[in-house]
Amino acid sequence: MRRVLAFIFLFFLYSCADKPVVKPDFDFTSIETIVIYPTPDFRSFAGSGTIINKSIVYQLMKMGINIVERETTPALIKEASLSQTGITQSEFDVKITSSNFVLLCTLTEFKDHQVIVVPIRTRNRGSSVTTVETINEPIITKDKIGNEIVHYETTTTETTTTQKGSLTERESVEYISSRVGMTVQLIDVANGDVLWTNTYWYTSISLTNAVHECVYGALKPLEQLLN
């Protein structure tokens, strides 16, 4: 029984991640402040971006990183990069944040758990059974001189029994667990370089746990670089 419960628990709690990609020869320990840009909501799930952002802020602050949230668009990063090259001149003089390092997040999955009731119909088309009964009856006759002659007549009887079909209806309850997936990038605003990127997803019984564990799993490799 314990093994069954453990299997069910592990079935609803699992994750997957690819190895993060890191820009070589960059000193991540020099980063003291990271700006968090708004994460766009996942389709058909309003507020999902805000939920993820709050969890990102929580995890980064636990790592000892100063956090600044900005309600602006990632397009400002491109503008800042162009300003550095002299192609354009920005009114904010490239200082769009208090830090040159910006974290961007894109949700690849965000769905809450669901309980689905699936109707199941079982149809019995019926059947026919045929029974064959054979009876041998003795028949006695006499010849011309009076001697008895015995022979047998065979009688065969066939009986067919037909059972009507039936339709059975029942319901099956299926559980679809919560699942959150994300891709995160750490960008150097000064030149637009992607310093670090990672992708991660996590599945859990509850959406809250899926969000927390997904963000933690996605940012955990970054903590090792920052410290």
Helices and strands as residue ranges (DSSP letters): H 2-12, E 14-17, E 21-22, G 28-30, E 33-36, H 48-62, E 66-69, H 75-85, E 101-111, E 114-124, E 127-142, E 148-163, E 166-176, E 178-188, E 193-204, H 207-226
